[in-house]
């Protein structure tokens, strides 16, 4: 059995791998998560404003 190792001087990563575009569902899921996070932050701020105290602290 043998092992072969390479350094970055010999093998360079391809440019296409780093420039790969995210797929539709990955972008869609990312947008859904961001929207829900913003909604949660708005609801949290509203709760603090209405009740006058931070429920976490």
KASUL-V136091 format. One record per residue. N is the residue number from 1. RES is the residue in three letters. OMEGA is omega in radians with two decimals (none if undefined). NEAR is the number of other C-alpha atoms within 12 Angstrom. D_CENTER is the distance of its C-alpha to the mean C-alpha in whole Angstrom. Layout:
# KASUL-V136091
[[N & RES & OMEGA & NEAR & D_CENTER] [N & RES & OMEGA & NEAR & D_CENTER]]
This chain:
# KASUL-V136091
[[1 & UNK & 3.14 & 3 & 40] [2 & UNK & 3.13 & 4 & 38] [3 & UNK & 3.11 & 5 & 35] [4 & UNK & 3.10 & 6 & 34] [5 & UNK & -3.13 & 9 & 32] [6 & UNK & 3.02 & 10 & 31] [7 & UNK & -3.14 & 9 & 30] [8 & UNK & 3.09 & 9 & 28] [9 & UNK & -3.10 & 8 & 31] [10 & UNK & -3.07 & 8 & 32] [11 & UNK & 3.12 & 9 & 29] [12 & UNK & 3.09 & 12 & 26] [13 & UNK & -3.12 & 13 & 23] [14 & UNK & -3.14 & 10 & 23] [15 & UNK & -3.11 & 8 & 22] [16 & UNK & -3.13 & 9 & 21] [17 & UNK & -3.12 & 10 & 18] [18 & UNK & -3.11 & 10 & 16] [19 & UNK & -3.11 & 9 & 17] [20 & UNK & -3.12 & 9 & 16] [21 & UNK & 3.10 & 11 & 15] [22 & UNK & 3.13 & 13 & 12] [23 & UNK & -3.10 & 10 & 14] [24 & UNK & -3.06 & 10 & 15] [25 & UNK & 3.08 & 11 & 14] [26 & UNK & 3.11 & 12 & 10] [27 & UNK & 3.13 & 13 & 10] [28 & UNK & -3.14 & 13 & 12] [29 & UNK & 3.11 & 14 & 10] [30 & UNK & 3.12 & 15 & 7] [31 & UNK & 3.12 & 14 & 10] [32 & UNK & 3.14 & 14 & 12] [33 & UNK & 3.13 & 14 & 9] [34 & UNK & 3.13 & 14 & 9] [35 & UNK & 3.13 & 14 & 13] [36 & UNK & 3.12 & 14 & 13] [37 & UNK & 3.10 & 14 & 12] [38 & UNK & 3.11 & 14 & 14] [39 & UNK & 3.13 & 14 & 17] [40 & UNK & 3.12 & 14 & 17] [41 & UNK & 3.09 & 14 & 17] [42 & UNK & 3.13 & 14 & 20] [43 & UNK & 3.11 & 14 & 22] [44 & UNK & 3.13 & 19 & 21] [45 & UNK & 3.11 & 18 & 23] [46 & UNK & 3.13 & 16 & 26] [47 & UNK & 3.14 & 16 & 27] [48 & UNK & -3.13 & 16 & 27] [49 & UNK & -3.09 & 13 & 29] [50 & UNK & -3.04 & 12 & 31] [51 & UNK & 3.09 & 11 & 32] [52 & UNK & 3.10 & 11 & 32] [53 & UNK & 3.14 & 13 & 30] [54 & UNK & -3.09 & 13 & 27] [55 & UNK & -3.09 & 13 & 27] [56 & UNK & -3.06 & 8 & 24] [57 & UNK & none & 5 & 27]]
